[in-house]
Amino acid sequence: MLRSVALWIEDRLHLAKLFEATAGHRVPPSTNSWFYVFGSGTLLCFVLQIVTGTCLALVYVPSTNEAWASLEYLNNEQFLGWFLRAVHNWGSIFMVGIMTLHLVQTFLFGAFKYPRELTWVSGCVLFLCTLGMAFTGQILRFDQDSYWGLGIGASIMGRVPFIGAPLVHLMLAGSTIAGETLSRFFSLHVFVVPGTIIALLSLHLRLVLTKGINEYPKPGCVVRKESYEAEYEAMVEKTGVPFVPNVIGKDLIFSGCLIVAIVTCALVFGPQGPSGPPDPTLIHTAPKPDFYFLPIYAVLALLPAYMETFLLLIAPVLGIALLVFLPFYSGTGEKSYRRRPMAVVVVFLALLTATLLAYLGTFAPWSPHMEAWSGAATPVAYLKGRTPLELQGAILIQSKQCRNCHSLGGTGGMRGPALDTVATRLTHDQLIRQVIQGSGNMPAYGKNLRPAEVTALVAFMQTLRPSYQPAARDSTLQTGR
Amino acid sequence: MNDNDQKSDCGCGGPAAAEIAPAQPLSRRNLMLRIGAGLNVIAGALIGVPLLGYVLSSFTGKSQMSWISLGPLERFPQGETRLAVYRNPVSKPWDGDTAEVPCWVRRIDPGTFQVFAINCTHLGCPVRWFQESKLFMCPCHGGAFYEDGAHASGPPPRGLYEYQHRVESGELKVLGGHLPTLAEPL
């Protein structure tokens, strides 16, 4: 009975043929490697995101008035709502991570070279779409960070010459962040971008079947347009093995571990946010992007202002063009990373830069600590044995909010230099000038401090040096000594 | 199964049509193809053009600015800078809290005001006023502005955005209606 049903299905659907042409297609045995599991891992994350995302959409309300409350409901009242939100969040983090590994692996293994240009191009666009999902998803978590994140996005759009204002309107679905803005991002996150991803993914997988998966590159084996495809076909003909069941084992093990890792992270760390409600009048907030965008957040604080518009508008276009067109200017030759030292250097530098910037982004040393002036204690050692004038200065350094940007005893802002040893660097006159006129990144306080206050402030700062280090001296005065 | 077999046996026109089609003159088939394709281009335009118009309406739409009251003048003491909130004049019923827009009002003397947008000119984060140091500070990338809105330090490319304002029947009014950006300041 079972057999006849199976035969009937086979007769109608020709599944055996389909299997042979897809899952069972023959691949070079060298691809049975742990380096080849990241593509299927990314695909698994995507499927997980679709499933959990669909479930979340059963409850989530894409309305500016109710989105935040529906997220709170998901976290606290909906049965296992917190778990699904956590899995969706960690699924996205893992998806971006595994996809980056996939990108790095295919780059280092020369998989983008002839004849797999289109596979690479579609993969790059898929990568950008995934980052788009990350950004729009962060907006759907409609809290303070999300609201101000939209403002940041609009401000970036507003820098585009000539069509800046219409672009801002297009992004926000109007002239301000309001009801239609969230609906727009909901539509992008739930319909437009996932639909694009599914279409591109089909193309991507189709290309893997038509042009074959990249063989594990051997140093010295050079890709030539005239001979590569014939050589590849001959190799698959001679030594090829079916992907299922011979090669898929490692993918299955990796995918299983991936799900366990995502679920573990979800259980241990729980869902992310929402932070405070998206009420723009609650201005005591320090908006921060999710970790994928921390490098951009960091670079926007660290670059000189004149480079910003270039970095925001032109550098991404150049960077994406370099990546997408890679197979068209480097489509042949050596594939192995062992013979492509520059490729390895590029990957190393790119990952190092992104990691360092993201690390800086986690504690944002460029942001003033808004509560330091009233909340950070003055180290007792800096107050012992000081004159009343100096103590008055110690009070002023707090009350005039200097601590928001300057730390003492390791607490306070890091926007400006720490003041613990300032007396070893600046003389009395230099301190006065710096306070009154400001310079570099320091505002001028001349209008906001009375002369007596400047005197007290500088008197206190002159005591800020270790006993074993001399105070700074004015070198121009030394001749007269 | 029998049902299926019978259906395929009875020949409901499918095979017959297939036999006739190749016998048709080539030019006539081309004509049908062209009419069909042309019709679909027109049909596509009939759907596509309104669709693009719908989606891109915000791209071509202009900001609707209007005068909104920030409250009676007494709310703003002389020599101080206070947070004021107005409701966005173009708000929708489902906007919720997002329609409440904050701004900073500085009263210099009885008749002179400055009203600043909350958004930092760098990337739009909310700036905070510090009365003691008389500075606006931005929490995102460390921009700072003096009390008159001028750029003091950090990455912002210009001073704070300033609302047009006027005093009318004892109330302070500002001209608002869009999110200020470098492309479209207030």
HADDOCK unambig.tbl for C-alpha pairs under 7 A between the chains (distance, minus, plus):
assign (segid A and resid 63 and name CA) (segid B and resid 94 and name CA) 6.53 0.50 0.50
assign (segid A and resid 64 and name CA) (segid B and resid 94 and name CA) 6.39 0.50 0.50
assign (segid A and resid 64 and name CA) (segid B and resid 95 and name CA) 5.40 0.50 0.50
assign (segid A and resid 64 and name CA) (segid B and resid 96 and name CA) 6.01 0.50 0.50
assign (segid A and resid 65 and name CA) (segid B and resid 94 and name CA) 5.44 0.50 0.50
assign (segid A and resid 65 and name CA) (segid B and resid 95 and name CA) 5.55 0.50 0.50
assign (segid A and resid 65 and name CA) (segid B and resid 96 and name CA) 4.09 0.50 0.50
assign (segid A and resid 65 and name CA) (segid B and resid 97 and name CA) 6.72 0.50 0.50
assign (segid A and resid 148 and name CA) (segid B and resid 125 and name CA) 6.07 0.50 0.50
assign (segid A and resid 151 and name CA) (segid B and resid 124 and name CA) 5.33 0.50 0.50
assign (segid A and resid 151 and name CA) (segid B and resid 125 and name CA) 6.91 0.50 0.50
assign (segid A and resid 152 and name CA) (segid B and resid 123 and name CA) 4.82 0.50 0.50
assign (segid A and resid 152 and name CA) (segid B and resid 124 and name CA) 5.31 0.50 0.50
assign (segid A and resid 152 and name CA) (segid B and resid 125 and name CA) 6.83 0.50 0.50
assign (segid A and resid 155 and name CA) (segid B and resid 123 and name CA) 5.05 0.50 0.50
assign (segid A and resid 155 and name CA) (segid B and resid 124 and name CA) 5.89 0.50 0.50
assign (segid A and resid 155 and name CA) (segid B and resid 181 and name CA) 5.40 0.50 0.50
assign (segid A and resid 156 and name CA) (segid B and resid 123 and name CA) 6.70 0.50 0.50
assign (segid A and resid 158 and name CA) (segid B and resid 181 and name CA) 5.39 0.50 0.50
assign (segid A and resid 158 and name CA) (segid B and resid 182 and name CA) 5.43 0.50 0.50
assign (segid A and resid 158 and name CA) (segid B and resid 183 and name CA) 4.74 0.50 0.50
assign (segid A and resid 159 and name CA) (segid B and resid 182 and name CA) 6.02 0.50 0.50
assign (segid A and resid 159 and name CA) (segid B and resid 183 and name CA) 6.14 0.50 0.50
assign (segid A and resid 164 and name CA) (segid B and resid 183 and name CA) 5.30 0.50 0.50
assign (segid A and resid 165 and name CA) (segid B and resid 183 and name CA) 5.26 0.50 0.50
assign (segid A and resid 165 and name CA) (segid B and resid 184 and name CA) 5.77 0.50 0.50
assign (segid A and resid 166 and name CA) (segid B and resid 59 and name CA) 4.70 0.50 0.50
assign (segid A and resid 166 and name CA) (segid B and resid 60 and name CA) 6.22 0.50 0.50
assign (segid A and resid 167 and name CA) (segid B and resid 59 and name CA) 6.22 0.50 0.50
assign (segid A and resid 169 and name CA) (segid B and resid 58 and name CA) 5.49 0.50 0.50
assign (segid A and resid 169 and name CA) (segid B and resid 59 and name CA) 5.49 0.50 0.50
assign (segid A and resid 170 and name CA) (segid B and resid 56 and name CA) 6.85 0.50 0.50
assign (segid A and resid 170 and name CA) (segid B and resid 58 and name CA) 5.10 0.50 0.50
assign (segid A and resid 170 and name CA) (segid B and resid 59 and name CA) 4.56 0.50 0.50
assign (segid A and resid 173 and name CA) (segid B and resid 58 and name CA) 5.33 0.50 0.50
assign (segid A and resid 174 and name CA) (segid B and resid 58 and name CA) 5.39 0.50 0.50
assign (segid A and resid 175 and name CA) (segid B and resid 63 and name CA) 5.61 0.50 0.50
assign (segid A and resid 175 and name CA) (segid B and resid 178 and name CA) 4.66 0.50 0.50
assign (segid A and resid 175 and name CA) (segid B and resid 179 and name CA) 6.11 0.50 0.50
assign (segid A and resid 176 and name CA) (segid B and resid 178 and name CA) 5.03 0.50 0.50
assign (segid A and resid 176 and name CA) (segid B and resid 179 and name CA) 4.93 0.50 0.50
assign (segid A and resid 177 and name CA) (segid B and resid 98 and name CA) 6.95 0.50 0.50
assign (segid A and resid 178 and name CA) (segid B and resid 95 and name CA) 5.43 0.50 0.50
assign (segid A and resid 178 and name CA) (segid B and resid 98 and name CA) 5.85 0.50 0.50
assign (segid A and resid 178 and name CA) (segid B and resid 99 and name CA) 6.39 0.50 0.50
assign (segid A and resid 179 and name CA) (segid B and resid 92 and name CA) 6.55 0.50 0.50
assign (segid A and resid 179 and name CA) (segid B and resid 94 and name CA) 5.87 0.50 0.50
assign (segid A and resid 179 and name CA) (segid B and resid 95 and name CA) 4.49 0.50 0.50
assign (segid A and resid 278 and name CA) (segid B and resid 97 and name CA) 6.99 0.50 0.50
assign (segid A and resid 278 and name CA) (segid B and resid 98 and name CA) 6.65 0.50 0.50
assign (segid A and resid 279 and name CA) (segid B and resid 97 and name CA) 5.07 0.50 0.50
assign (segid A and resid 279 and name CA) (segid B and resid 98 and name CA) 5.63 0.50 0.50
assign (segid A and resid 280 and name CA) (segid B and resid 98 and name CA) 6.10 0.50 0.50
assign (segid A and resid 280 and name CA) (segid B and resid 100 and name CA) 6.57 0.50 0.50
assign (segid A and resid 280 and name CA) (segid B and resid 101 and name CA) 6.26 0.50 0.50
assign (segid A and resid 280 and name CA) (segid B and resid 102 and name CA) 6.73 0.50 0.50
assign (segid A and resid 281 and name CA) (segid B and resid 100 and name CA) 6.64 0.50 0.50
assign (segid A and resid 281 and name CA) (segid B and resid 101 and name CA) 6.43 0.50 0.50
assign (segid A and resid 281 and name CA) (segid B and resid 102 and name CA) 5.29 0.50 0.50
assign (segid A and resid 283 and name CA) (segid B and resid 126 and name CA) 5.94 0.50 0.50
assign (segid A and resid 286 and name CA) (segid B and resid 139 and name CA) 5.18 0.50 0.50
assign (segid A and resid 286 and name CA) (segid B and resid 140 and name CA) 6.15 0.50 0.50
assign (segid A and resid 287 and name CA) (segid B and resid 140 and name CA) 6.50 0.50 0.50
assign (segid A and resid 301 and name CA) (segid B and resid 141 and name CA) 4.95 0.50 0.50
assign (segid A and resid 301 and name CA) (segid B and resid 155 and name CA) 6.83 0.50 0.50
assign (segid A and resid 305 and name CA) (segid B and resid 155 and name CA) 5.30 0.50 0.50
assign (segid A and resid 305 and name CA) (segid B and resid 157 and name CA) 6.86 0.50 0.50
assign (segid A and resid 366 and name CA) (segid B and resid 141 and name CA) 5.86 0.50 0.50
assign (segid A and resid 366 and name CA) (segid B and resid 142 and name CA) 5.64 0.50 0.50
assign (segid A and resid 367 and name CA) (segid B and resid 139 and name CA) 5.51 0.50 0.50
assign (segid A and resid 367 and name CA) (segid B and resid 140 and name CA) 5.88 0.50 0.50
assign (segid A and resid 367 and name CA) (segid B and resid 141 and name CA) 5.28 0.50 0.50
assign (segid A and resid 367 and name CA) (segid B and resid 142 and name CA) 4.45 0.50 0.50
assign (segid A and resid 368 and name CA) (segid B and resid 139 and name CA) 6.24 0.50 0.50
assign (segid A and resid 368 and name CA) (segid B and resid 142 and name CA) 5.77 0.50 0.50
assign (segid A and resid 399 and name CA) (segid B and resid 132 and name CA) 6.61 0.50 0.50
assign (segid A and resid 400 and name CA) (segid B and resid 132 and name CA) 5.35 0.50 0.50
assign (segid A and resid 400 and name CA) (segid B and resid 133 and name CA) 4.90 0.50 0.50
assign (segid A and resid 401 and name CA) (segid B and resid 133 and name CA) 6.26 0.50 0.50
assign (segid A and resid 441 and name CA) (segid B and resid 153 and name CA) 4.93 0.50 0.50
assign (segid A and resid 441 and name CA) (segid B and resid 154 and name CA) 5.66 0.50 0.50
assign (segid A and resid 442 and name CA) (segid B and resid 153 and name CA) 5.97 0.50 0.50
assign (segid A and resid 443 and name CA) (segid B and resid 152 and name CA) 4.95 0.50 0.50
assign (segid A and resid 443 and name CA) (segid B and resid 153 and name CA) 5.63 0.50 0.50
assign (segid A and resid 448 and name CA) (segid B and resid 133 and name CA) 6.29 0.50 0.50
assign (segid A and resid 448 and name CA) (segid B and resid 134 and name CA) 6.66 0.50 0.50
